[in-house]
Amino acid sequence: MISAAVLIGWLVGGVMSEQAFGESRPRASRPNVLLIMTDDQGWGDVRSHGNDKIDTPVQDALAAQAARFGRFYVSPVCAPTRASLLTGRYHLRTGTAWVTRGLETMRSEEVTLAEILKQAGYATGCFGKWHNGAHYPHHPNGQGFDEFLGFCAGHWNNYFDTRLEYNSETVTTGGFITDVLTDAAMAFIEKHKDHPFFCYLPYNAPHGPFQVPDRYFDKYKKRGLDDKTAAVYGMV
């Protein structure tokens, strides 16, 4: 994903330069970073890309106010893309070649955006699907994240009242998983609002299983969409 790699390269370069030259900079030079990634959302699954069947007001507003990258390189599967996004490197250079059989694990010696920003005094949190290694040091807590709530696998079977991992401990959550992750990220941001933070929010949605609260599913069923499409659009 070239757009992400360029952004990461710029951020990493800026932080490394500050460390290398020992410059003392005001807090304003350390903006908060919120990195959101959806899982398996298609190019056309957003209204601003011409799909009038789906409502994505927040994504549309972001697209209208921000830089948009319409030409990019991406690996069309989960783990390789995540490794590239976090390191700014081609996925094969990180040791991540596929999504199962251990090939989803990113080498522990890879330097992630979280590690660089943590060195620069940022609080770091990850809330969602990791899929780049389940055990320390490949675990999020071993890759620069102070706080992690989510799951390390590439797939989760239940999105309601599910059990997740919080800093290597199993916890039982209540409600729809996407809401749980969002609430955790918002709590992290509120906790660190007076200090620079990096919040990585790699959602499970709209990756299968296609489970979604009725209020979102019914909205799209009323528009005449089939069950699967209504569920996916509801998850988005």
Secondary structure as UniProt FT lines:
FT   HELIX           2..21
FT   HELIX           27..29
FT   STRAND          33..37
FT   TURN            43..44
FT   HELIX           47..49
FT   TURN            52..53
FT   HELIX           57..65
FT   HELIX           78..87
FT   HELIX           91..94
FT   TURN            101..104
FT   TURN            108..109
FT   HELIX           113..119
FT   TURN            120..121
FT   STRAND          123..129
FT   TURN            136..137
FT   HELIX           140..142
FT   TURN            143..144
FT   STRAND          147..151
FT   STRAND          163..166
FT   TURN            167..168
FT   STRAND          169..172
FT   HELIX           177..191
FT   TURN            192..194
FT   STRAND          197..202
FT   TURN            205..206
FT   HELIX           214..221
FT   TURN            222..224
FT   HELIX           227..235
//
